[in-house]
């Protein structure tokens, strides 16, 4: 009988994490392509099946993924978004020694002056700042498959919507900021571009040898002692980061320790939860609002967008959060063959009185196909009473306009829920959402016919302060409809009209896996964010 010693076993394949050595380069379209392509020939992208050795293919894939991650981080750094390292409850801008998890955030010296901050919670299987490698390594490239594209879009948020401000007003504003202790750098950074925070629920395995956290895929691709050797074992304590042991624990820690410390007191948070990331986000928000209905996160939460959500609506315990999600301040985008932004479902009526109010706001356009942008009619629905909320008084009977006695009450979650009933009809994007909703709760019953709802006319710029600011959204958004017969035609299609949802649910325009939904719906979500941000600015100036 023969025995092979450890030094005589076949070696585990190794590949350098170097684009040039791997035979790739980044072209002018910000794509990873094979080097040496002659002009006139189509570009060649990364192919996983490079050899018939599965382990060699896995190692090669991880090597080019490491190059891609470094390039994404480098490009984000040039855009002002850098890594921040969470070590338990602490966060540092330099990589520490010992267990830690990296997240991405706008430069902290700039972030503290941002009025609007977009917070993204990615899937638990993705690397930091990566939406989908299948997009990153192919035609969409770095802009389409990573957070680089998101940051570039956010930096153009207000480029086409300049605000005319007089010189005296600008000087008064700068003087006030200096009196409040804002330095010149803070003043220069205090533009309308939103800040960004991107959590990292996918890279929670910490390597003491490499002094970095990583995803499970990266962990399994690490070099082994031989081709038949075993992978590094994962110790439940030593290879985990305190307070970031699980994706939900990571989200909870960022919400509790990082965001309140690096954002301004009156920050407006625009949440994006992708697949299971959205579930972890809702669980943490639900937990906080049940413990304290006046929690900072509730007051700061401006909008919630869920991408291919996985949570169970009935499991949410906070009535305030449940009601908030049922308003026009929350949306979900799901895999569907329907055109982008087609309305698929609304929250069921058992989620509270808001659904009836939501339906009652469907104002059918006049016969002459014109629309009055002077404002919405007063609602006859009674306000919702939510435990722990005190600003809804008995004097506020039939008015759509919530009464704000102080800035603190104005920023409360209850005031935002009430104010969402009266989102102005001058905002055309909001009109589309309202007009597409069923006029009666019973209209969600499937009858086998396609019901088209009237689409709001584009507001004239002279009649609406926000008309021009949303014209691009109006031109690019399809008419909303409810396809009641879709699931009958295809039994395998998910029945969103029948299954309960937490918030108005729209089509992402594609039928694909969850990691592809966010890139497909990103433009629609950001346009929606922009409209609500402008409305929030108007509301605060009243």
N, C-alpha and C positions, 0 to 999 in steps of 0.2 A: 504494500500500500504506500502511495506517495502522498506527501503533504507539501503544499506551497507555503513558504514563509511570507510574512507580511511585506517584506521588501521585494518579493518576487511576484506580487500580484499585479494585474493590469492597472495602469494608472487611470485615475479619474480625469476626464477631459478638462482642459482649462482654456479659457478664452480671455484675452485682454479687454478691459473696458475702455477701448480706444476706437473711435470711429474709423480712423484711417487704417488701423491694423485690421479691422473687421471688413474693410472694403466699402465703407459708406461715407457719405458727406451730406451736408445740409445745403440745398440749392437755394436759388433766389426766391422761391415760393415758400420758404421755411418748411421744407419737407425733407425727410430722411430718405435718400435715394442711393443706389449703388454708384460707386465711383467709376469713372472711365467711360460713361455713356457718350458715344459720339453724337454730334449734332444731327438732328433729324430723326433719331431713333426715340421711341417712347421710353420714358424713365422707368426704371425697375425699382420696386420697393422691397422691403424686407420679406423674406420667405422663411417661415419656421422650418419647413422640411428641407433643410440644407443637406442632410445626409440621412442614411437609414439607421443611424444610431440615435435613439430617442434621448439618451442622456446628453450626448453631444449637442443635440438641437436645443435641449433645455438650457444648458450652460451658455450656449451662444446667444439664445434669446435674452437671458438675464444680463449678459454682457452689454448688448445693445440697448436694453432697457435702462441699464445704469447710465449709459451715455445720454440717453434721452432725458432721464431725470435730472442729470447735472445741467443739461442745456436748458430745460424748462426753468430750473431754479435760477440759472444765470440770466435768462431773458426776463424773468419776473423781477429780478433785482434791478435791472436797468429801467423797469417800469415803476419802481418804487415799492414793490412788494417783496418783503424779505422773510427769511426763516426766523421764527422765535421758538425757543426751546423750553418746553414745559417740564419741570422737574418737581413732581408732586404738586404742591400749591403755588410754587414759585415759577417765574418765567424769566428767561435771560435772552439777550440778543447775541451771545456768544455760546458756542457749543460747550457744555460743561462736561466734567468727568462724572461717570456714574449714570445710572438709568435715567433716561429722559425721552421725551417725544417731541418731534418737530412739528410746528404748524406754520402757516403762512399768514402774514398780516402786512398791511400798509405800514411803512416806516412809523414807528411808535411816536416820534416827535411830530409827525404830521397827523396821525390817526386821531390824536386827542382833540383835534380841532374840527374833525369831520362831523357834519350834521347827519348825513346818511351813511350807513355802513351796511354792506351786503355780507351776510354770514352764510357760508356754504358748508353743509355737512354731507360729505361724500359717502359712497358705499363703503362697507367694511372690507371689501376685497380689492380696493384700488390703492395705488400709491399716492403720495402727497401731490396735489395739484394736477393729477392725471384723471381725465374723465374716462377715456377708453384707449387702450393701446392699439386696438384695431383701427382707430381713426388716426392716432398720433403717428403711426408708422406707415400710413398710406396717404391717399390723396388729400384729405383734410389737413394733414400735417400738424405742426406744433400749435398753430392758431386754432384749429378745429378740435383737436383732441386733448387739450390741456387748458389750464387756467390762464395761460397767456392770452388766448382769444377773449376770455371774459374780461380781463383787466383792460385790454385795448378797447373793447366796446364800452366799458364804463367810463373810460377817459374821454370818450366822445359823447357822453350822455347829454351834455348841454351845449355842444358846439354849434348846433343849428338853432338853438333857442336862447339867443343873447337877451339879457335883461337890461332895459334902458334905465339907468340910474343917473340922477343929476350929480354934478360934482359936489355940491353942498351935502347931499345925502351921503355920498361915499366918504367925504372927509369926516362927517359926523360919526359914521360907522367905525372908521379907523380910529378916530379919537376915543370912542367908547371902548374899543377892544384894547387900546393901550392903557386906558384907565383900569380895565379889568386885569391887567398884568400880561396881556398877550404880547409876545415879542414880535419883531419884524418877520422872523422866519414863520411864525405861526400865522401871521396875517397873510403872508404870501401863499401859505399852504391852505388857507381857509377858502378854497374855491368850491364850486358846486359839484366837483367830481366826487363820487362816493368813495369811502374807504372800503377795504376788503379784509375779511377774516376767513380763512379756509381751514377747517378742522381736519384732523388726520386720524379717523377711526380705523384705517387700514394698516398702519405701520405701528403696531403695538408690541412687537417682539423685540426685546433689547439684547444686543450682543455685547458682552464685556470685551471680547477680543477686538471688535471693530469700533466699539464705543459709539454705536448708533442704533436706532430702532429701525425695524424693517417689517415688510409684509411677510405673510406665510410663504408666498411664492419665492421671494428672495431668500428666505431662510432655507428652503428646501434646495435651492440652486447653489448654495455655498459648497465650496470644495470639500470632498471626502478623502479619507485616507487612501482609498483605492476605488476602483470602478465598482466593486461589490461591497464596499464599506457602507456603514449606516450613516444616516444624517445626524447632525447635532441634535441632541435631546433638548427639549424645552422644559425648563424648570418652572413650575408654577409660581415661584416666588422670585428667584434670582434673575429670571429672564423676563420679568414683568416690571412695569413702572408704577410706582405708588400713585394711587388715585387715577390711574389710566390703565387698569388691568383689563378692562373690556371696552368695546366701543361706546357703550352707554355711559360707563364711568368716565371715559375721556370727554364726551360731550358735556357731562355734568360739571366736570372740573373747569372746562373752558368757560362755560356759562357763569360759573360761580366765582372763579378767581381771576380769570383773564379779562373778559369783556368789561366788567364794571371798573377795572383798574386802568384801562387804556382808552376808554371812550369818554366823551364829554357827558355832563349830567343830563342834558336834554337830547341825547342821541336818538335817532330813529333807526331801528334795526329791521332790515329786510332779509328774512330768513329763506334759505333754499335747502330743503331736505331731499336728498336723492335716495330713493328706495329705502333700504333699511336705515340709512342715515336719517331720513325723515321720521321714521318710527322712534329712533333713539331721541331725536330732538323733541318730539311731542311728549314722550314719556317724561323727559326732564322738565319741560315747561309745565306739564300737568302736575308733576310732583311739587314744583315750586309754588304754583298758584293755589294748590290745595292747602299747602302749609301757610301761605300768606297771600291773600287775594290782592294786596297792595304791593306785591313784590316789584323790584326795579325792572325785572325782565318783562313783566306785564305792561308796565308803563312805557317801556322802550320799544315794545314789539309793534311795528307798524304794519308789516305784511308777512304772510307765510305762503310760500309756494312749495308744494309737494310734488315730486317727480316720481311717478310709478309708486305710489305709497303702498306700504305693506301693513300698516297698523289696523287694528280693529276699532272702529269708532265707539262701540259700546263700552270699551275698556277705559276710556278717558273719564276721569272722576271730576275734574273741574268744570262746573257749569259755565264759568266765564270763558274758559278756553274753547269749550264745545260751541258756545254761541259765537265767539269770535271767528272760528273756522267756518261757520255757516254764513258769514257775511261776505260782502264784496272785497274784503281785505284778505281773503284766502282763496287759493285756487290749487287744483291738482291737474297735472298733465299726465296722460296715460297712453300706453301703446294702443293705437287704433288706426284702421285704414281710412277713417274719415279725414277730411282736410284739416289742416292745422287750425287750432282754436275753435273747432266745432264743439258746441256744448253737448255733453253726453249724459250728465246726470246732475241733480242738485240734492242737497241734504234732505232726508225724509222729514215729514211734518212732526214726527215725535221728538225732534231735537229742540222743540220750543216754539214760541210764538213768532220767532224771527222769520221762519219760512213763509208763514202767511203774509208777513209784512213784505218779504222779498217779492212774493208773487203779486201783492197789491200794488207794487211800484211799476208794474208793466203798464205803461201809458201808451195805448195804441195810437200811432200817428194819425193825424187828420186825413180826410179823404184826398185833400189836395197835395198830399205827400210833402208837406212842409212841417217844420218842427220849431216850437218856441223854445229858445234857450234862456228864457228869463228866469227859470228856476223850477224846482219840483214842487208839486202840490203837497199840502200838508197831509201827513199820514193820519188815519183814524185808529191805528193800532196802538194799544197801550204799551208803555215801556216795559222792558223785561227787568224783573227784579233779580239781582244776582247777590248771593250771600257775600258779605264783606264789602260790598260797594255802597258808598254813602252819597254819591253826588246826584243820583236820580231821585229828585224830590217829588212830592205830591203835586207841586205847582206845575210840574212839567207834564201836562196831560196829553194834549194832542199835537204838540209842536214837534216838527222834525229836527229843529235846531236844539242840540243839547245845551243846557245852561252850565256855563263855566264860571264858577265863583273865584277861581284862582288858577294860576298856572299848574299847580299840582293836580287839581281836579281835572283840568283840561287834558293832562297827559295820562290819566288813569285808563286802565283797560276798558272800564265801563263806558267812559266818554267816547272812546274810539268805536265801541260797538254801536252806541247810539248814533254817533256821527256818520257811521257807514250807511245808515238808512237814508241819509240825505246827500250822498255823493252827487255833485251837481250834474244836471243833465247837459250842461255845457261841455262836459268832458265826453267827447264822442266815444272814446274807448269804453267808458263806463256805461254809456247808452247801449252799446252793443251787448254788453253782458246782461243788462236789465231786460232789454227787449227779447233776448233769446230765452228767457226763463219762462216756464209754463205759467199760464194765467191762473191755473188752479192746481192744487197739489195732486188731484186725481189725474191730471194730464200726463203724469209719469207712467200711467198704466199703458202697457204695450197693446196697441190695437192693429198693428201690422201696416201702418202707413207712415210716410215721411212728412213731418210737420215743419214747415219753414216759418220762422218768425220774422217779422219786419225788421229790417236793418235801419239803424238811426241814420238820418241824413248828416252829412258833414256840416259842422257848425260854421257859420260865416265868421271870419276873423273879427269883423267889426262888432258882432253881437256877443262874442265870447272871448274872455281874456285868455282862455286856454285853447281856443279853436285851432290856432296855427300850430300850437305845440304838439298836438296829437294828430296832425294831418297825415303824417307818414304812417302812423299806426292804422288810421282809418283806411288808407289806400291799400295797405298790405294785409289786412285782416279779411278773411272770408266771412260770408254771411253765416251766422250761427244757426244750427238746426239740431233737432233731436231725432236720431234715426231709431225709431222704435222697432223696426223689423230686422235690424242688423243681426241680432243674436239668433233670431229664428232662421235666417238664411244660412247662418254658419253656427251650428251647435257648439263648436269649440271656442267661439268668441266669448270673452269675458262679459257677463251681463251687467254693465255698470248701471243700467236703468233700474234693475231690480235689486242689486246688492246695495246696502246702505253705504253712503259716503259721508265724509266729514265736511267737505267743502265743495263748491261748484267744480265739476270735473270736466276737463276739456281734452280734446284729442291732441296728441303731439304730432300728428300727421304721418307717422310711420308705425309699422308693426315690427318691432324688433325687441331685443333684450334690453333690460333696464339701463345699462350703461350707455346706450345710444339715444335714450329719450331726452336727457338733459341737453346735449348739443343740438338736437333737433328743435327743441322748444325754447332755447335760450333767448333768441331774439324777441319772441313774443312775450316772454316773462320780463325781460329788461324793459321793453316798451311799456308794459303794464306798471312796472316799478316806477318808471319815469313819470307816468301820468299821476300816480298816487303821490309821488314826491312833490310834484308841482301843486297838487291839490292841498297837500299838507302845508306847503309854504303859504298858499293863499289863506288857508284856514287860520294859521298862526298870525297873519297880518291883520286879521279882522279886529 
